[in-house]
Amino acid sequence: MIFDYNSTRPKLILAEYGRNVQNMVDYICTLSDREERNRLAQVVIDMMGVLNPHLRDVSDFKHKLWDHLYIISDFKIDVDSPYPIPKKEEIHHKPQPLQYPNHNIRYKHYGHTVEQMINKAKAIPNEEARQKMTVGIANFMKMAYLTWNKDSVSDDLIIEDLRTLSKGELQLPADTVLTKLDFKTPPPGSRVKTAGNTNNNNNNNNNSQYKSKHQGNNNNNNKLKNNKLNIKRKK
């Protein structure tokens, strides 16, 4: 007895259509009558659309089904398609490998962006604007340095590294005091109470306390009125 298992069957080209569609397409490829192949191909196309109704939401879903028919047949089926017949080379086209940037960064903790900013600053013709840009780059370098080294860093070290990276074209005075920049974002899901929200909450609490006191006074007044009525009735 020979058992028929999926592990012994040929591999499905498009598994989402199942084994029966694969067998029907293979059967159509064996027919010699072209009209019969066209008729059965249309039946298979309709069945493929029923098996994958989500394709109806895709633009030109019929064109997609016909392309899948050729892919299932390994481009061996010979039928009259209402759409251009796809080529095997186009379907199995391999994309070009992406070029990974490989920059020779001198100081890794500053990054390649700092070197680009230095080159931009060196090209500024205005001396005053270039000096302002130099101070901004030095502050950014200090922030980048402290990102990797949590200890304090001297401004002299940042100024010396800036001079080295710019090859002496960007220089700051030795007594320059750099600013420590901190870019921190709040953790996701945290809520910060604003002054407006606090005031609204206080107003709501005051209103609720006033209402409770006012209701208590009304209850006391009603009790006094009821007591007076009872006394009059007894007399």
Buried (B, 14 or more C-beta within 10 A) or exposed (E): EEEEEEEEEEEBEBEEBEEEBBEBBBEBBEBEEEEEBBBBBBEBBEBBBEEBEEBEEEEEBBBBBBBBBBBBBEBEBBBEBEEEEBEEEEEEEEEEEEEEEEEEEEBEBBBEEBBEBBEEBBEBEEEEEBBEBBBBBBBBBBBBBBEEEEEEBEBEEBBBBBBEBBEEBBBBEEEBEBEEEEEEEEEEEEEEEEEEEEEEEEEEEEEEEEEEEEEEEEEEEEEEEEEEEEEEEEE
